Amino acid sequence: MAIEAAGGGLDPVLAFSLVGVLGVGSQWLAWKLRLPAIVLMLLAGLIVGPVLGILNPSEQFGDMLSPMVAVAVAIILFEGGLTLNLHSLRDAAVGVRRLVMIGAPLGWLASAAALHYVAGLSWESAAVFGGIMIVTGPTVIAPLLRQAKLSKRPAALLQWEAIVNDPVGALAAVLAFEVVVVLQTATGVGHAVWQLSMGILVATVLGVAAGWGLVRAFRLAYVPEYMKIPVLFVLLIGVFALADSVLHESGLLAVTIMGLWIANADLPSFAELRRFKEHATVLLVSGVFILLAAGMSFEVLSTLDLRALLFVVVVIVLARPLPVLIALAFSNVPWKERALVAMTGPRGVVLVAVAGLFGERLVSLGVEDASRIGPLAFALVAATVVLHGFTLTPLARALGLTASSAPGVIILGGSRWSVALAAALKKMDLPVIIADPNHAHLRAAREAGIDTWFGDILSEAAEHRLELAAYEKLICATDNDAYNTLAATDLAPEFGREHVFQLRRVKQSSTRHALPSTLGGQLIGANATFFEVNAQIAQGWEFRVTGLTEEFTLDDWREKNPEAIIIARLGPNGTLRMFGPEDEVKRKEEGKLLAFMPAREERKDDRRDENGNDTLKID
């Protein structure tokens, strides 16, 4: 296949692959550098688009570009609906309701006023774009929440507001657009109201019916396992297209309702469905941002003047905070959480995609300044994402709304070895909690002053009541190897496989009882089983924390502790690394070492090591 198409640009297949490489590559680089991914994606799109002229989506994809972006946005919003479990709304229900019912209309008015009086847009363009600006970007909020590790309630407030307001903002824009159509054409007011009402009704009915039908079909095994994802995709696109044919952008409401219904239906296969959709969303968000950024031109970007900059500042300082503060006034939401939500309003892919669509339609109706909607949307997205990407974490810390700044550890199982390890980690000023479904197993941990959670870590209660965002590592150390393996495998996508560990499984004499080696987490310690490490505790082994410096190096420590087993290292920058039987500690690394070693008779009374650090022994 030729590299260049007939028009002189990239071949569509090559352009498609370039979008994928740039999008996913930007996300990976953002993860590596701990930067907001959307910033790198916007830069990549602008470089290959208007700067270098390598990619011009309108030429490579032609008339298919708009429907491609529309379907991608629909899938992104559906995945957002899948995250809206009503149980997680319990603590934030009042705040979310106020943000949607009071904050959204006030935000619409404030944004429209800023667009008209500051950016200089006509009231027609300002009313439509102001409705779209209600959207706060779930595609941006989700990675920001993961990065900031917010406490549960403020995180729920931001997440629910972002996802619920997405279709609300799109429908607000539709309402304003219909009003403009009435004013610009001979269409009657009654016809416009009827069309809007029917669109919302059809979208709601379609979303509920599709969600209910899909859940019932999956529960009654009308769809085989290998066809569930294809059926879901086809139904999703069909619902979006059908609702959109009745009223433009009502398809976004339909797919969000469909996702919300499925999320709260307790489907046995829900975890697999959501995981696959999350992966698809990463690809789609990447692709849409690259396409939209590459589609900009210098002529369009040149319309961004001083008034555009002032408009962005007004939105960040006034048009976002004031409606939120008014909406949450006299509610049970603490003032610190109100301040955080008010100052956090990043915009994302839905804003850019829908704004560009309505800008084109308004221009076709004769509203000339609507051509500025697209560039203003890009400026707002870029500014808010960069600002909140770098300020959300320090702002949340200053307000005391982060789950924890130190890397926390969850330990499954309340054995003596687990309690000793937890006490050592606590001595290192790390958040640690021991979870066990047996209340009696937690007695020693409670007596040692360690946080505990009584229940199954895999239960729905744990998902909604445990602040999982506060913990970075998971160590599965119960006396049940099968349960350890199940928990490590199930929670690996949540924590990341590199952060999930377990004790070695007891070797089975029969292959029929042996678990596959591909399941479970990484080994921790010296390749020992639950029974072996607890036997060592009974023999007097203990956990000790030792500081490594330039004067007292790893070699010095090893010389004095030849039998010690290194469990973890806390770096000077606060990073925690766990070690397994095949891992090695770099000699030049400083920080604190946590090791499991035999007790020394001569130091039982003096609990200080050779570097002057406290040692710890838990019997």
Secondary structure, 3 states (H helix, E strand, C coil): CCCECCCCCECHHHHHHHHHHHHHHHHHHHHHHCCCHHHHHHHHHHHHHHHCCCCCHHHHHHHHHHHHHHHHHHHHHHHHHHCCCHHHHHHHHHHHHHHHHHHHHHHHHHHHHHHHHCCCCCHHHHHHHHHHCCCCCHHHHHHHHHHHCECHHHHHHHHHHHHHHHHHHHHHHHHHHHHHHHHHCCCCHHHHHHHHHHHHHHHHHHHHHHHHHHHHHHHCCCCCHHHHHHHHHHHHHHHHHHHHHHCCCHHHHHHHHHHHHHHCCCCCCHHHHHHHHHHHHHHHHHHHHHHHHHCCCHHHHCCCCHHHHHHHHHHHHHHCHHHHHHHHCCCCCCHHHHHHHHCCCCCCHHHHHHHHHHHHHHHHCCCHHHHHHHHHHHHHHHHHHHHHHHHHHHHHHHHCCECCCCCEEEEECCCHHHHHHHHHHHHCCCCEEEEECCHHHHHHHHHCCCEEEECCCCCHHHHHHCCHHHEEEEEECCCCHHHHHHHHHHHHHHHCHHHEEECCCCCCCCCCCCCCCCCCCEECCCCCCHHHHHHHHHCCCEEEEEEECCCCCHHHHHHHCCCCEEEEEECCCCCEEECCCCCCCCCCCCEEEEEEECCCHHHCCCCECCCCCEECCCC
